Amino acid sequence: MARVRLDFRWLVLVAACGVAQTTLAQSPPVGEGSQASKARAASAGDVRLVRGCRPEMVRVQDYCIDRWEVSLVDRTSGERLSPYYPPHPNLLRRVRDVWLIERENFGDDAARAMPLPDLPAVQSTGRFAPMAVSRPGVAPQGYLNYHLARQACENAGKRLCTEEEWVHACRGVRQTRFPYGSQYVRGQCNVHRMLHPAHILHGNSSIGHSDPRLNLVVERGVDPLLRLTGATPKCASRWSDDDLLYDMVGNLDEWIEDESGRFVGGFYSRMTTTGCESRITSHSPSYYDYSLGTRCCADAQPSAAGG
């Protein structure tokens, strides 16, 4: 029988089969290092370019691309937005109102007891504008539709990547099908996971994909289905020893620039083995759910190409 255990930091949901555990505690940062320091400096206002790109980006040919999937902050205050809700006041309110009620109607007793994640103060007011940041060691932003992904990148002075840019960057300097090589290797990227969070929380993997709790499911109590940015170091598209792009395959699907609606890369529970070639075109640009994030691109600055 499923049970719930609560202490000062953790709310733990343990499925009867013992394979799923959910925590609402803030995970500690990972992926610290020279690039993490550069990213923090960039977010603090230091926009010194490196080879024509911001420090949190990698230069690929004549464009720059984010090293990590985006998380979001409010453009005015800089306060971080929750990665577990759509970053739009009306959509957020609708999702939260629905799931405050509907969480009582799906799943087993432990799933129904699991509360919704808290909202930062700035989102509780309903007055915020999403701006994309690229940082290691944080939960990436899900629940994006094409329009919100595009807005978040533009508010950061960037843009969505074209499919050609995204796929080329994903393949790395050797232009392989996967970030790590030419052949699929299970577990190298956070994709093709055996668990689906909607099945864990709702008993059905096909329903309830706007539930803010979905990206908080942890397999066997140790491995989050959605990992922090950069937490799968083997899944890195390499452009030099210091220029790595993380999680372009898996973790979250990523919107690209296509007004008809297209996202790429696969997310953690998508049963894909096509690597950088994974793409979905069956949803409208207004569609959003827990599995949809993005990363941004920008044109490289020619005047700084040498430095």
N, C-alpha and C positions, 0 to 999 in steps of 0.2 A: 504493500500500500504506500502511495506517495506520501511524503511528509514535508513540512516546512520547518526550517530551523532559522532563528533570528538571533543575532547578537549585535554588538555595538557598531559593527561595520558591514556585516554581510546579511543579505537576504538570500537564502539558498533554496532553490527548487530542485529536489532530487526525484527523478522519475523512478517508477517502480523497477524498471529494468536496469537502473544504475548507470545509464549512459549519458544523461543530460543534467546539467547543473547551471543555474542562472544566478549571476551576482549583479547587484546594482552599485557596488562600490567603485570608486574611481580607480582605474588601473594605474600603476606607476609608470612613469615615462620609460621608453626603451629607445634604442637606436641612437643614443647620444654619441657625439664624436665631432669631428671638425665640421661636417656638413650641418649637424644640428646647431652648432654655435653660430654658423653663418646664417641659418634660417632664423634663429632668435634675433640676431642683429638686424636682419632685414625687417622683421615684424616690428622691431622697436624704432624703425624709421631710417635705418642705414640702408640706402638704396645704391651703394657702390656696386657698379657692375663688374662682373667677372666674365671676360670674353664676350662682352655685349649683352650679358644676361644677369638678372638678379641672382643673388647667392642661393636662393631656394629653387633655382631652375638649372637645367642642363642645356648647353648649346648643342643643337643637332643641325648641321648644315647652316641655314640662314634663319633658324628660328630657335626659340627657347621653349622648354616644356618643364612643368613642375616635377620635382623629384618624387613627391608623395601625393597621394590622393588628397583632395581638398578637405579641410575642415572650415568652419565658417565663424566669423565674428561680425558684430554689428559695425557697420561702416563708420558711424559717428563716435560711439563710445569705445570701440575696441573690445567690448565684452564678448566672450565666447558664446555662441549659440549652441543649443542642444543638438547633437547629431542624430537624435532619435525622433525628430518631428520635422515636417516640411517647413522650411524657413519663409513662410508667408503667413501673415496674421490670420487671414480668413481660413486657409487650409489647416493651420495649426489648431485653431479653435474648434473647427469641425472634427478633426481627428481626435483631439483630446476629449471633447464632449461625447463622441460616439464610444470611445474605448473605456471611458469611465463607467459606462453601462455595459457594453458588450463583453468586457473581460469576465463578467460574472456568468456569461452564457456559453463559454467555450472551454474545452479542456477539462482536466481533472481538478480535484479540490486544490492541489498545490498551484496549478496554473491560474486558477481563478483568484487565489489569494495574492498573487504577485501584483504589486501596485505599478502604476505608470511611473516612468522616470520623471524627476522634477524638472521644472523649467527655470532657467536663469531669470533674474529679475527683469532684464530688459525685454525678454520675450513675453513675460507675463503682462507687460503694459500694452503689448500689441503695436508698439512704435519702434520698429527696427528695420534695417536694410541689410541684407546678407552680403558679406564681402568674403571672397575666397582667400584663404591662407594655406600654404603648403608647409607642414611641420611634421617632424618625426614623433612617434610615441604617443599619438592621440587617436581617439576613435574618429575615423573619417565620416564625413557627412553622407547619410543616406537620405531617402525620401525626397529626392530632387526630381523635378520634371525638366524638360529641355529648357523652358523659359527661365526657370529659377537658376539652373546651372549657368546659362548664358549671362544672366544678370549678375550673379555672384562673381564670375570672372571679370566682367566689364567693370564692376565696382572696384576691383583690385587693379585696374589698368591693364588687364590682360584680355584674352578671348578664348573661346572654345577652340580646340584643335580640329583641323580637318581630318578626315579619315586617313588620307595619305600621310599626313604628318604623324598621326598617332601610331599607325601600323609601322612606319619606318622607325620611329623612336623605340617602339616595343621590341623590335627585332635586334636592336643593339648594333654595335660596330661590325659584327660578323654577319648580320642580316640573317639570323636563324629564325625558325618558326616559333620557337619559344624563347623567353628571355635568357634561359640557361643553356640552350643548345637546340639541336635539330630534331630530337626525339622526345616524345612525351615521357615524363618521369613522374609517377604518382608522388604527391606530397611536396614537390619542389615549390609549387605555388599553392596558395590557399583557394583551391577550386576542386570541384568534384567530390565534395564532402558527402559522407553517407547519411548524415542527419539533415533534416529540414526544420527550421525553427517553427514554422507554422504547424507542422505535425506535432512537435513537442508541446506547443502551447494550446493548439486548437484541436488536435487529433486529426487534422486534415491539412495536407500541404498546399491545397489549392484555394484556401479561403483566408480572409483576414490579413491581407498583405500590407495594410496601413497601420497595423498594431505597433505602437511605439516600443514595445518590449522585445520585438523579434530579434534585434541585433544584440541582445543581452544574453542569449543562450550560450552556455559553455559546455563543451563536450567532456564528459567524465570529470568535470570539476576543475580541469586544468587548461583546456584548449578552447578559447572563445571561437565560435563560428566566425564572427567578424573580428579580425585581429587589428591591433593598433598599427598605425602606419609604420612601415619598415620592419615589422616584427617577423617577417618571413624573408630573412636575408638572402636565401638562395634564389628567391624570385626577383632578381635584379637584372634589368637590361643595362649592359655595360657599354659606356662610350669612352671611358678611360678609367684608370685606377681610382680616380676621385669623382668620377661622373657616373653615378648609378641612378637608375629610375626604378622605383620599387612598386611592386604589386600591379603592374600593368596587366597581368593576367591574374584573375581571381580577386578575392576580397570583395570588391564591389564592381558591378558593371559601371561603365563610364560614358556619359553623354558626350557626343562629338557634334561638330557644326553640321547640322542637316535639319532644315526646317520641317522636313517630313517626319522626323523622329527616328534616330538611330543611336544605339549604344553598343559598346564593344568591350572585349576583354573577359567577360564572364564574371560571375560572383561566386561566393564560396560554395553554394549548394547547386550551382549549375553543372549539369552532367556534360561538360564539354571537354574535349581533348584536342581542340584545334588551336590553342594558344593565341598568338597575336592575330589570328584570322577569325576569331570568334566575333560574331556580330548578330544583333537582333534588330529587325525592322518591322516587327508586327504590332508595335504600340504607337499610339499617337504622341505628339510632342507634349501634350498636357498630362500624360500618364506619369505617376510617381508611385513608388513603393519603397520598402526597406532596403532593397538591393541596389538602388540606383544612386550613384555618386558621379564625380567627374574629376578631372584635373585640367589645368589651364595651359594655354600656349601664349606666346607673344613673339612679335618679330624681334630678331636680334638687332642691336644697335650697331651699325657699321663703324661708327667712330670709336667704339670701344673694343672692336674685334681683336685687337692685338693684346689687350690687357685684362 
